[in-house]
């Protein structure tokens, strides 16, 4: 965007004020007219998140055979510079958001395999029958950090995927 175009766009947006919140400072528009091009309907859904893996086939095996996800897509594709890759998408049965399994390409990506969330839980798998899924996953060899516990949002147990990323296995919150 050229400087003149940017200045014209900024003039259309109008003044911005700085507000202070408990989390810190952020900017907010003083007036909030909805531009003619704004979408006023429901927000679009989050379709995919990417998870960097060492190898496609091992990751597919883990997600499909251990976690019982559906293999939605597995098709040849190309990198931005024309090298072959695969477009591999898995999704929990009946779930909306899928996971794009992205094979690590280069040292930088290899370095984040299993550490995409810096040691924190980064993915959350909600299940209807927590006890059955927990027992099934244990029998399938999934490594859990500790025994399940109960939180206000439901039963939870932290587990590792095949690459070492931490997930929460979440049960439904009980009424009470």
C-alpha positions in Angstrom: 0.0 0.0 0.0 1.5 3.4 -1.0 1.7 6.2 1.5 -1.0 8.2 -0.2 -3.4 5.1 -0.2 -2.6 4.4 3.4 -3.3 8.0 4.4 -6.6 8.0 2.5 -7.6 4.8 4.2 -6.6 6.1 7.6 -8.6 9.2 7.1 -11.7 7.1 6.3 -11.2 5.0 9.5 -11.2 8.1 11.7 -9.7 8.8 15.1 -8.4 6.1 17.4 -8.2 6.4 21.2 -6.0 4.5 23.5 -7.8 2.6 26.3 -6.4 0.9 29.3 -7.7 -2.5 30.3 -6.5 -4.9 33.1 -4.5 -6.7 30.4 -2.8 -3.5 29.2 -3.2 -0.9 26.5 -5.0 -1.3 23.3 -6.5 0.9 20.6 -10.1 1.2 19.8 -12.1 3.2 17.4 -14.0 6.2 18.9 -16.9 5.7 16.5 -17.9 2.4 15.1 -19.8 2.8 11.8 -20.1 -0.5 9.9 -18.4 -0.1 6.5 -20.5 -1.0 3.5 -18.2 -4.0 2.8 -18.5 -5.5 6.3 -20.0 -8.9 6.7 -22.9 -8.5 9.2 -23.9 -12.2 9.4 -22.4 -14.9 11.5 -18.7 -15.2 11.7 -17.0 -17.8 9.4 -15.9 -21.0 11.1 -12.4 -22.0 11.9 -11.9 -24.7 9.4 -8.3 -26.0 10.0 -5.3 -25.6 12.3 -1.9 -26.8 11.2 0.2 -29.3 13.2 3.8 -29.8 12.1 4.7 -33.5 12.1 7.8 -35.5 11.2 6.1 -37.9 8.7 2.6 -38.0 7.2 2.0 -41.7 7.5 2.9 -42.0 11.1 0.7 -39.0 11.9 -2.2 -40.4 10.0 -1.9 -43.7 11.8 -1.9 -41.9 15.2 -4.9 -39.7 14.5 -7.0 -42.3 12.6 -6.2 -45.5 14.5 -5.4 -44.2 18.0 -7.5 -41.0 18.4 -10.2 -42.3 15.9 -10.3 -39.2 13.8 -11.5 -39.3 10.2 -9.0 -38.9 7.4 -10.8 -36.2 5.4 -8.2 -35.5 2.7 -4.9 -36.9 1.6 -4.0 -35.5 -1.8 -0.8 -34.6 -3.6 0.1 -30.9 -3.5 3.0 -28.5 -4.0 4.9 -26.2 -1.8 5.1 -22.5 -2.7 8.3 -23.1 -4.5 7.0 -26.1 -6.5 8.2 -29.1 -4.5 5.9 -32.0 -3.9 4.0 -32.4 -0.6 0.7 -33.8 0.6 -2.5 -32.0 1.8 -3.5 -34.2 4.7 -6.5 -33.3 6.9 -7.9 -35.2 9.8 -10.9 -34.3 11.9 -12.6 -35.8 15.0 -15.7 -37.7 13.9 -18.6 -35.3 13.8 -16.2 -32.3 14.6 -16.0 -29.1 12.7 -12.4 -28.0 12.8 -9.9 -30.2 11.2 -6.1 -30.5 11.6 -3.8 -30.0 8.6 -0.9 -32.4 9.2 2.0 -30.5 7.8 5.3 -32.4 7.3 8.2 -30.4 8.7 10.2 -28.9 5.9 13.6 -27.5 6.9 15.5 -27.2 10.1 13.3 -24.4 11.6 10.1 -26.5 11.2 11.8 -29.7 12.4 12.8 -27.8 15.5 9.2 -27.1 16.5 7.9 -30.6 16.0 6.3 -31.6 19.3 6.9 -28.0 20.7 4.4 -26.0 18.8 2.8 -24.8 22.0 6.1 -24.3 24.0 5.2 -27.1 26.4 1.7 -25.9 27.1 -1.5 -27.7 26.2 -2.4 -26.4 22.8 -5.2 -28.6 21.6 -8.4 -29.7 23.3 -10.3 -32.9 22.4 -13.8 -32.9 23.9 -15.5 -36.3 24.2 -18.9 -37.4 25.3 -17.8 -40.5 27.3 -14.6 -39.4 29.1 -14.1 -42.6 31.1 -14.4 -44.9 28.0 -12.2 -42.7 25.8 -9.6 -42.4 28.5 -9.5 -46.2 29.0 -9.4 -46.8 25.3 -6.5 -44.3 24.8 -4.5 -45.8 27.7 -5.0 -49.3 26.1 -3.8 -47.9 22.8 -0.6 -46.7 24.4 -1.3 -43.0 24.6 0.9 -41.3 27.3 -0.9 -39.2 29.9 0.8 -36.7 32.1 -1.2 -37.6 35.2 -4.5 -39.2 36.3 -7.7 -37.4 35.2 -9.0 -34.6 37.4 -12.3 -32.8 37.6 -12.4 -29.1 36.8 -15.4 -26.7 36.6 -15.4 -27.2 32.8 -15.4 -31.0 33.0 -13.1 -34.0 33.5 -9.6 -33.4 32.1 -6.4 -35.4 31.5 -3.4 -34.1 29.6 -1.9 -36.4 27.0 0.9 -36.3 24.4 0.3 -36.8 20.7 2.8 -38.9 18.7 5.2 -35.9 18.4 5.0 -34.8 22.0 2.5 -31.9 21.8 0.3 -31.7 24.8 -3.5 -32.1 24.5 -6.4 -32.0 27.0 -8.8 -34.8 26.8 -12.0 -33.1 28.1 -15.2 -34.6 29.3 -18.5 -32.8 29.7 -19.0 -30.6 32.7 -21.4 -32.2 35.2 -24.5 -30.3 36.4 -24.2 -29.4 40.0 
